[in-house]
Amino acid sequence: MVSAQDLYIKSYPSNPVIFGHAYNISVESFSDDSYVVAGHLNSANTVGSLFIRMFNKCGNEVWHKEIADSTVQLNFVSLNIDSNQNILISGLYDQSNQSPKPYLIKLDKSGNILFSKLLGSVNGYNHLIYSTSIAANGDYIIYGMYRYTPSPPNNQKISICRLTSNGNVQWAKNY
Protein backbone atom coordinates (compact mmCIF):
# COMPACT_ATOMS: atom_id res chain seq x y z
CA MET A 1 0.00 0.00 0.00
CA VAL A 2 1.30 3.44 -0.92
CA SER A 3 1.31 6.04 1.83
CA ALA A 4 1.48 9.83 1.59
CA GLN A 5 5.13 9.79 2.65
CA ASP A 6 6.32 7.51 -0.20
CA LEU A 7 8.16 9.37 -2.97
CA TYR A 8 7.89 6.51 -5.44
CA ILE A 9 7.52 2.79 -5.60
CA LYS A 10 9.17 0.95 -8.47
CA SER A 11 9.08 -2.65 -9.44
CA TYR A 12 11.71 -4.16 -11.67
CA PRO A 13 11.44 -7.28 -13.81
CA SER A 14 12.43 -10.49 -12.07
CA ASN A 15 13.05 -12.29 -15.34
CA PRO A 16 16.09 -14.61 -14.88
CA VAL A 17 17.18 -13.82 -18.45
CA ILE A 18 17.61 -10.16 -17.45
CA PHE A 19 18.73 -10.44 -13.83
CA GLY A 20 19.82 -14.07 -13.58
CA HIS A 21 19.58 -15.43 -10.07
CA ALA A 22 20.80 -12.58 -7.88
CA TYR A 23 21.57 -12.84 -4.18
CA ASN A 24 23.72 -11.25 -1.45
CA ILE A 25 22.39 -7.90 -2.60
CA SER A 26 23.36 -4.62 -0.95
CA VAL A 27 22.30 -1.02 -1.51
CA GLU A 28 24.08 2.25 -0.62
CA SER A 29 23.07 5.85 -1.28
CA PHE A 30 25.08 8.84 -2.46
CA SER A 31 24.94 12.38 -1.09
CA ASP A 32 22.58 13.42 -3.94
CA ASP A 33 20.10 10.64 -3.01
CA SER A 34 21.00 8.50 -6.02
CA TYR A 35 21.92 4.96 -5.08
CA VAL A 36 23.80 1.89 -6.19
CA VAL A 37 22.77 -1.75 -5.87
CA ALA A 38 25.31 -4.57 -6.11
CA GLY A 39 25.32 -8.30 -5.56
CA HIS A 40 26.19 -11.77 -6.75
CA LEU A 41 24.65 -13.06 -9.95
CA ASN A 42 24.43 -16.60 -11.30
CA SER A 43 23.77 -16.58 -15.00
CA ALA A 44 23.95 -19.13 -17.77
CA ASN A 45 27.35 -18.01 -19.10
CA THR A 46 29.31 -17.58 -15.87
CA VAL A 47 30.27 -19.49 -12.76
CA GLY A 48 29.30 -16.45 -10.70
CA SER A 49 29.59 -12.75 -11.37
CA LEU A 50 28.95 -9.34 -9.85
CA PHE A 51 26.30 -6.91 -10.89
CA ILE A 52 26.32 -3.20 -10.13
CA ARG A 53 23.37 -0.93 -10.95
CA MET A 54 23.22 2.83 -10.46
CA PHE A 55 19.85 4.58 -10.05
CA ASN A 56 18.97 8.26 -9.80
CA LYS A 57 16.96 9.56 -6.86
CA CYS A 58 13.70 8.82 -8.72
CA GLY A 59 14.59 5.14 -9.17
CA ASN A 60 15.48 5.32 -12.86
CA GLU A 61 18.49 3.25 -13.87
CA VAL A 62 21.46 5.40 -14.92
CA TRP A 63 23.90 2.59 -15.76
CA HIS A 64 24.62 -1.05 -15.03
CA LYS A 65 27.69 -3.22 -15.16
CA GLU A 66 28.36 -6.92 -14.85
CA ILE A 67 31.83 -8.17 -13.94
CA ALA A 68 32.25 -11.81 -14.85
CA ASP A 69 34.67 -14.57 -15.70
CA SER A 70 33.63 -17.90 -17.17
CA THR A 71 36.00 -19.87 -14.91
CA VAL A 72 36.10 -17.89 -11.66
CA GLN A 73 33.46 -17.49 -8.96
CA LEU A 74 33.20 -13.84 -7.90
CA ASN A 75 31.38 -13.88 -4.56
CA PHE A 76 30.00 -10.55 -3.37
CA VAL A 77 30.51 -9.56 0.27
CA SER A 78 30.27 -5.81 0.78
CA LEU A 79 29.37 -2.47 -0.83
CA ASN A 80 30.56 0.93 0.43
CA ILE A 81 30.51 4.55 -0.79
CA ASP A 82 33.50 6.69 0.17
CA SER A 83 33.57 10.45 0.85
CA ASN A 84 34.55 11.13 -2.79
CA GLN A 85 31.37 9.30 -3.92
CA ASN A 86 33.34 6.33 -5.25
CA ILE A 87 31.97 2.79 -5.03
CA LEU A 88 33.95 0.07 -3.26
CA ILE A 89 32.93 -3.55 -3.79
CA SER A 90 34.59 -6.45 -2.01
CA GLY A 91 34.25 -10.19 -2.04
CA LEU A 92 36.02 -13.46 -2.73
CA TYR A 93 37.72 -14.47 -5.96
CA ASP A 94 37.38 -18.24 -5.98
CA GLN A 95 38.91 -20.49 -8.63
CA SER A 96 37.78 -24.09 -8.38
CA ASN A 97 40.18 -26.22 -6.33
CA GLN A 98 42.13 -23.13 -5.24
CA SER A 99 42.21 -21.00 -2.10
CA PRO A 100 39.75 -18.09 -2.29
CA LYS A 101 41.30 -14.63 -2.20
CA PRO A 102 39.70 -11.33 -1.20
CA TYR A 103 39.24 -8.75 -3.95
CA LEU A 104 38.42 -5.05 -3.99
CA ILE A 105 37.00 -3.16 -6.94
CA LYS A 106 36.73 0.62 -6.85
CA LEU A 107 34.50 2.40 -9.35
CA ASP A 108 33.68 6.05 -9.80
CA LYS A 109 30.06 7.22 -9.72
CA SER A 110 29.86 6.81 -13.52
CA GLY A 111 30.77 3.12 -13.27
CA ASN A 112 34.37 3.39 -14.50
CA ILE A 113 36.74 0.98 -12.74
CA LEU A 114 39.42 2.97 -10.90
CA PHE A 115 41.24 -0.11 -9.62
CA SER A 116 40.77 -3.78 -8.92
CA LYS A 117 42.94 -5.54 -6.37
CA LEU A 118 43.32 -9.21 -5.53
CA LEU A 119 44.77 -9.92 -2.08
CA GLY A 120 46.40 -13.19 -1.12
CA SER A 121 48.81 -14.89 1.20
CA VAL A 122 52.38 -15.92 0.49
CA ASN A 123 51.58 -19.52 1.43
CA GLY A 124 48.41 -19.75 -0.66
CA TYR A 125 46.14 -20.39 2.31
CA ASN A 126 42.58 -19.10 2.44
CA HIS A 127 41.66 -15.55 3.25
CA LEU A 128 37.98 -15.13 3.91
CA ILE A 129 36.55 -11.63 3.85
CA TYR A 130 33.50 -10.81 5.95
CA SER A 131 33.27 -7.04 5.98
CA THR A 132 34.80 -3.81 4.70
CA SER A 133 34.63 -0.31 6.07
CA ILE A 134 35.94 3.12 5.15
CA ALA A 135 38.07 4.93 7.72
CA ALA A 136 37.66 8.66 8.44
CA ASN A 137 40.74 9.47 6.32
CA GLY A 138 39.42 7.45 3.33
CA ASP A 139 41.46 4.27 3.88
CA TYR A 140 39.75 0.92 3.40
CA ILE A 141 39.58 -1.61 6.23
CA ILE A 142 39.01 -5.30 5.46
CA TYR A 143 38.01 -7.77 8.16
CA GLY A 144 38.07 -11.52 7.68
CA MET A 145 39.62 -14.83 8.64
CA TYR A 146 43.01 -16.20 7.63
CA ARG A 147 43.44 -19.97 7.49
CA TYR A 148 47.12 -20.43 8.19
CA THR A 149 47.35 -24.21 7.83
CA PRO A 150 45.72 -26.35 5.19
CA SER A 151 43.59 -28.35 7.62
CA PRO A 152 41.63 -27.90 10.86
CA PRO A 153 41.37 -27.83 13.81
CA ASN A 154 42.30 -24.42 15.16
CA ASN A 155 43.76 -23.20 11.91
CA GLN A 156 42.11 -19.77 11.71
CA LYS A 157 42.99 -16.31 12.87
CA ILE A 158 41.17 -13.01 12.61
CA SER A 159 42.64 -10.95 9.79
CA ILE A 160 42.49 -7.16 9.40
CA CYS A 161 44.04 -5.32 6.48
CA ARG A 162 44.25 -1.56 5.89
CA LEU A 163 44.62 -0.17 2.38
CA THR A 164 45.01 3.39 1.14
CA SER A 165 42.23 4.88 -0.95
CA ASN A 166 44.38 3.93 -3.98
CA GLY A 167 44.31 0.26 -2.99
CA ASN A 168 47.86 -0.03 -1.68
CA VAL A 169 48.25 -2.24 1.39
CA GLN A 170 49.40 -0.22 4.42
CA TRP A 171 49.42 -3.17 6.79
CA ALA A 172 47.84 -6.56 7.41
CA LYS A 173 47.66 -8.34 10.75
CA ASN A 174 46.43 -11.73 11.88
CA TYR A 175 45.29 -12.16 15.48
KALIN-V683014 format. One record per residue. N is the residue number from 1. RES is the residue in three letters. PSI is psi in whole degrees, -180 to 180 (none if undefined). Layout:
# KALIN-V683014
N_RES_PSI + N_RES_PSI
This chain:
# KALIN-V683014
1_MET_136 + 2_VAL_133 + 3_SER_169 + 4_ALA_-21 + 5_GLN_-11 + 6_ASP_131 + 7_LEU_-42 + 8_TYR_158 + 9_ILE_123 + 10_LYS_147 + 11_SER_143 + 12_TYR_151 + 13_PRO_144 + 14_SER_22 + 15_ASN_122 + 16_PRO_-24 + 17_VAL_-34 + 18_ILE_-50 + 19_PHE_-9 + 20_GLY_-153 + 21_HIS_97 + 22_ALA_142 + 23_TYR_176 + 24_ASN_53 + 25_ILE_140 + 26_SER_152 + 27_VAL_140 + 28_GLU_148 + 29_SER_154 + 30_PHE_172 + 31_SER_-21 + 32_ASP_14 + 33_ASP_3 + 34_SER_168 + 35_TYR_161 + 36_VAL_142 + 37_VAL_135 + 38_ALA_157 + 39_GLY_-173 + 40_HIS_141 + 41_LEU_126 + 42_ASN_121 + 43_SER_173 + 44_ALA_-29 + 45_ASN_-1 + 46_THR_159 + 47_VAL_-41 + 48_GLY_133 + 49_SER_177 + 50_LEU_146 + 51_PHE_145 + 52_ILE_129 + 53_ARG_130 + 54_MET_132 + 55_PHE_146 + 56_ASN_179 + 57_LYS_-11 + 58_CYS_3 + 59_GLY_9 + 60_ASN_134 + 61_GLU_131 + 62_VAL_-46 + 63_TRP_164 + 64_HIS_155 + 65_LYS_141 + 66_GLU_132 + 67_ILE_119 + 68_ALA_160 + 69_ASP_137 + 70_SER_-13 + 71_THR_-4 + 72_VAL_136 + 73_GLN_119 + 74_LEU_100 + 75_ASN_131 + 76_PHE_137 + 77_VAL_-49 + 78_SER_152 + 79_LEU_130 + 80_ASN_156 + 81_ILE_126 + 82_ASP_179 + 83_SER_-18 + 84_ASN_11 + 85_GLN_30 + 86_ASN_155 + 87_ILE_130 + 88_LEU_123 + 89_ILE_137 + 90_SER_160 + 91_GLY_-159 + 92_LEU_131 + 93_TYR_113 + 94_ASP_104 + 95_GLN_143 + 96_SER_138 + 97_ASN_22 + 98_GLN_168 + 99_SER_129 + 100_PRO_148 + 101_LYS_140 + 102_PRO_146 + 103_TYR_156 + 104_LEU_137 + 105_ILE_127 + 106_LYS_127 + 107_LEU_152 + 108_ASP_177 + 109_LYS_-17 + 110_SER_-3 + 111_GLY_5 + 112_ASN_134 + 113_ILE_122 + 114_LEU_-39 + 115_PHE_158 + 116_SER_137 + 117_LYS_132 + 118_LEU_125 + 119_LEU_143 + 120_GLY_172 + 121_SER_159 + 122_VAL_-26 + 123_ASN_-3 + 124_GLY_11 + 125_TYR_168 + 126_ASN_138 + 127_HIS_124 + 128_LEU_129 + 129_ILE_133 + 130_TYR_-25 + 131_SER_152 + 132_THR_157 + 133_SER_162 + 134_ILE_124 + 135_ALA_165 + 136_ALA_-32 + 137_ASN_2 + 138_GLY_-5 + 139_ASP_159 + 140_TYR_134 + 141_ILE_130 + 142_ILE_130 + 143_TYR_138 + 144_GLY_-159 + 145_MET_145 + 146_TYR_120 + 147_ARG_111 + 148_TYR_-3 + 149_THR_156 + 150_PRO_-13 + 151_SER_152 + 152_PRO_176 + 153_PRO_169 + 154_ASN_45 + 155_ASN_21 + 156_GLN_146 + 157_LYS_154 + 158_ILE_139 + 159_SER_131 + 160_ILE_133 + 161_CYS_138 + 162_ARG_127 + 163_LEU_150 + 164_THR_170 + 165_SER_-13 + 166_ASN_-1 + 167_GLY_8 + 168_ASN_133 + 169_VAL_124 + 170_GLN_-47 + 171_TRP_159 + 172_ALA_135 + 173_LYS_145 + 174_ASN_135 + 175_TYR_none
